[in-house]
Amino acid sequence: MVRGGWEGHSPVEATDLFIPYLKDNGYEVTVSDTTAAYLELDGVDLVVQCVTMSEIEDDHFKGLEAAIRRGTGFAGWHGGIADSFRKNVDYSFITGGQFISHPHGFTDYRVDIIADHPIVEGIKHFDVHTEQYYIHYDPTNTVLATTTFESHPDYPWIEGAVMPAIWTRTWGEGKVFVCTVGHKLDDLETPEVRTIIERGLLWASK
């Protein structure tokens, strides 16, 4: 579990929410506050990342990329995975999406489940009051859930835009899970969000 970057996403408190769950499912959890951990990923089944913005050293990125390509799972939520290392476009190639804006700030919106997948089984939709991520995304993603944007006075053309909110993808032999909901700790405590992220971590794991 690698955490850091912008403190506004509470990387320590947010990742701490999921450590007991992983331990209960048989994982030995190692926590790092630096991407130097990506230099030693042999034998690691899953990387959970919560690092918003920040920068990544080239050798650290290469270590992460190679591990995922070999089968290590990669998972996270919100800016901790979808808004990391903005200068590194190859990183965004792995995640399949990059945060661009949250035009409405904190707003009420619905997340609609659109796929038949174990990660979202039994969930049809859920409502949240938080940041709604407008992203640029990869067409090869498997989209599990979407959210629809309302008009904005500065950007009226985004009205009706349907944006992926939760997706999976593969990178070589590795599986990648991304949930764009999760700005605040109470977002992560929303039952549907918590369930989806917990399932996503296990799904991505090698």
C-alpha positions in Angstrom: 0.0 0.0 0.0 1.6 3.2 -1.2 0.2 6.5 0.0 1.2 10.2 -0.1 0.9 13.2 -2.3 -1.7 15.9 -1.7 -3.0 15.7 1.8 -6.5 16.9 0.8 -7.4 13.3 0.0 -6.4 12.0 3.4 -4.1 9.3 2.1 -3.2 7.9 5.5 -6.7 7.8 6.9 -8.3 6.6 3.6 -5.9 3.7 3.1 -6.2 2.8 6.8 -9.9 2.1 6.2 -9.0 -0.9 4.0 -6.0 -2.4 5.8 -8.2 -4.5 8.2 -10.2 -5.8 5.3 -7.1 -7.0 3.5 -5.7 -8.6 6.6 -9.0 -10.4 7.2 -8.7 -11.8 3.7 -5.3 -13.2 4.4 -3.0 -10.4 3.1 0.2 -9.3 4.7 0.0 -5.5 4.3 3.1 -3.4 3.9 2.6 0.4 4.0 5.0 2.9 2.3 5.0 6.7 2.1 7.3 6.7 -1.0 7.1 5.3 -4.5 10.6 3.8 -3.9 8.5 0.8 -2.8 8.0 0.2 -6.5 11.6 -0.9 -6.8 10.9 -4.1 -4.9 7.6 -5.6 -6.0 8.7 -9.2 -6.5 6.2 -11.5 -4.9 3.7 -8.7 -4.4 0.1 -9.7 -5.3 -1.5 -6.2 -5.1 -0.5 -2.6 -5.0 -3.1 -0.2 -3.5 -2.1 3.3 -4.3 -3.3 6.6 -2.8 -0.9 9.3 -4.2 -2.6 12.4 -5.6 -0.6 14.5 -8.0 3.0 14.4 -6.9 5.8 13.1 -9.2 7.4 9.7 -9.7 11.0 8.9 -10.4 11.6 7.2 -13.7 13.0 4.0 -12.1 10.1 3.9 -9.6 7.6 4.0 -12.5 9.5 1.4 -14.4 9.4 -0.9 -11.4 5.6 -0.4 -11.0 5.0 -0.9 -14.7 7.0 -4.1 -15.0 5.4 -5.6 -11.9 1.9 -4.9 -13.2 2.9 -6.3 -16.6 4.0 -9.5 -14.8 0.7 -9.8 -13.0 0.8 -7.7 -9.8 -2.7 -6.1 -9.4 -3.0 -2.3 -9.2 -6.0 -0.6 -7.6 -7.2 2.6 -6.0 -9.8 5.3 -5.9 -10.3 9.0 -6.8 -7.2 11.2 -7.2 -5.0 8.6 -5.5 -4.9 6.6 -8.7 -6.7 8.7 -11.4 -4.8 12.0 -10.7 -1.3 10.7 -9.9 1.9 11.8 -11.6 0.4 14.2 -14.1 3.6 14.6 -16.0 3.9 10.9 -16.7 1.6 10.0 -19.6 2.7 6.4 -19.5 1.3 6.1 -16.0 -2.1 7.3 -17.3 -1.8 4.6 -20.1 -1.7 2.0 -17.3 -4.7 3.4 -15.3 -6.8 4.0 -18.4 -8.0 7.4 -17.2 -6.8 10.8 -16.1 -8.7 13.4 -14.0 -9.4 16.6 -15.9 -11.9 18.5 -13.8 -14.7 18.4 -11.2 -16.7 21.3 -12.7 -19.5 21.3 -10.1 -17.3 21.0 -7.1 -19.2 19.1 -4.4 -22.5 18.1 -5.9 -25.2 15.5 -5.7 -25.0 12.8 -8.4 -25.9 9.3 -9.1 -23.6 6.5 -10.1 -25.3 3.9 -12.4 -24.0 0.3 -12.6 -24.0 -0.7 -16.2 -22.1 -4.0 -16.2 -22.7 -7.6 -15.0 -19.5 -8.1 -13.0 -18.6 -9.6 -9.6 -17.3 -6.2 -8.4 -20.7 -4.6 -8.7 -23.0 -7.6 -8.2 -26.3 -6.8 -6.5 -25.8 -3.0 -6.9 -27.9 -1.1 -9.4 -27.0 2.5 -8.5 -26.0 4.8 -5.6 -26.1 8.5 -4.8 -23.3 10.6 -3.4 -22.5 14.2 -2.6 -18.9 14.8 -3.5 -16.7 15.6 -6.5 -17.9 14.3 -9.8 -14.8 13.5 -11.9 -14.7 14.5 -15.5 -11.9 12.3 -17.0 -10.2 11.5 -20.2 -10.4 7.7 -20.6 -9.2 4.7 -22.6 -11.7 3.0 -24.8 -10.3 -0.4 -23.9 -11.5 0.0 -20.3 -14.2 -2.3 -19.1 -16.6 0.2 -17.6 -18.6 -1.0 -14.7 -20.4 2.2 -13.7 -21.0 5.7 -15.2 -22.2 9.1 -14.0 -24.0 11.7 -16.1 -23.1 15.4 -15.9 -25.6 18.3 -15.7 -25.0 21.6 -17.5 -22.5 24.0 -15.9 -22.8 27.8 -16.5 -19.1 27.9 -17.7 -19.3 24.7 -19.6 -22.9 24.2 -20.9 -21.7 21.7 -23.5 -21.0 19.0 -20.9 -24.7 18.6 -20.2 -25.6 14.9 -20.7 -22.0 13.8 -20.9 -21.8 10.2 -19.6 -18.5 9.6 -17.9 -17.0 6.3 -16.6 -16.9 6.3 -12.7 -15.7 2.8 -12.1 -13.7 0.6 -14.5 -11.3 -2.3 -14.8 -8.6 -3.0 -17.4 -5.6 -5.2 -18.0 -2.0 -4.3 -18.4 0.0 -7.3 -19.6 -0.8 -10.0 -17.1 -1.9 -7.5 -14.4 -5.4 -6.3 -13.6 -6.2 -2.7 -12.8 -9.2 -1.4 -10.8 -10.2 2.3 -10.6 -13.1 4.0 -8.7 -13.3 7.7 -9.2 -15.5 8.2 -6.1 -13.6 8.8 -2.9 -12.6 12.4 -2.2 -13.8 12.3 1.4 -13.6 9.7 4.1 -17.4 9.5 4.3 -17.5 8.8 0.5 -15.4 5.7 1.2 -17.8 4.8 4.1 -20.8 4.9 1.7 -21.9 1.2 1.8 -21.9 0.7 -2.0 -18.6 2.5 -2.5 -17.0 0.6 0.3 -18.2 -2.7 -1.0 -17.2 -2.0 -4.6 -13.7 -0.9 -3.6 -13.2 -3.9 -1.3 -14.3 -6.2 -4.1 -12.1 -4.3 -6.6 -9.0 -4.8 -4.5 -9.6 -8.6 -4.4 -10.4 -8.8 -8.0 -7.3 -7.0 -9.1 -5.0 -9.0 -6.9 -2.7 -11.5 -8.5 
